[in-house]
Amino acid sequence: MAVSIDDIKKLREQTGAGIADCRSALEEAEGNIEKAKEVLKKKGLDKAASKSDREVNAGVVHSYIHAGKIGSLVEILCETDFVAKTEDFKALAQEVAMQVASMNPETTEELLEMDYIRDNSKKVKDLVTDAVSKLGENIQIGKISRIELGK
């Protein structure tokens, strides 16, 4: 089935996936954008699993302060400084730091299994998987810390 350029652009804007991946997903989904998103998600999970053995020696430590009363620090790890400097990676760090400040997880494992504060149909681990799929590197959440005024 021939896929239109407009559909590829639309799917790319909605998912952040590469052009070739969007075309392939649309062809597999016979032009249905919603089905193509599911195809990309499945492929993203496959990509994430294949990258999980790679070493993560770069990344960022990101802080978030809420109303001057609660703060969090998170270590988000990736394979290269190039990816660590991207806006998508920085956005992931911000979202994870806000999640830690908001929900106060005890461990990284607990954090990964929590419902995401902006969309409770997703878990925090889904955010990481989406970032791995989009950025093409192994990404992990390292250390997390939260402090609350007076506690």
Residue, then its C-alpha position, 0 to 999 in steps of 0.5 A: m500500500a502506498v503511504s502518503i507523505d502527509d500521513i508520514k509527517k503526521l505520524r512523525e510529529q505525533t510520535g517523534a519516530g524516524i521517517a523510515d520507521c513511520r513509513s514502515a509502520l504505516e505500511e504495516a498498519e495499512g495506512n491507519i495512523e492509530k494502528a501505526k502508533e501501536v506498531l511503533k510502540k511495539k518496535g520501540l519496546d523491542k529496540a529498548a530491550s535490545k539496547s538495555d545491555r549497553e553501558v551508560n557512562a553519560g547523562v545528567v543530574h537534574s534538579y526540580i524545586h516545587a514552590g521552594k518547599i520540595g526539591s528533587l535530584v535525579e540522575i538520568l544516564c545514557e550512552t553519550d554526551f550527545v544524547a544527554k544534551t538533547e532537548d528530549f533527554k532534558a525533558l525526560a530528566q525534568e519529568v522524572a524529577m517532577q515525578v520524584a518531587s510529587m510522589n516521593p518514591e523510596t527507590t528507583e524500582e518503585l519510581l519506574e513502576m509508578d503511574y506517571i503523574r501527567d498520564n496515569s495510563k502510562k508508567v514512568k518506565d514507559l517514559v524511559t522506553d519511549a525515550v530509548s526508542k526515540l533517541g536510540e540509546n540505552i537510558q536508565i534512571g540512576k539515583i533519586s533523592r527528594i527533600e521536603l522543607g521541615k521533614 
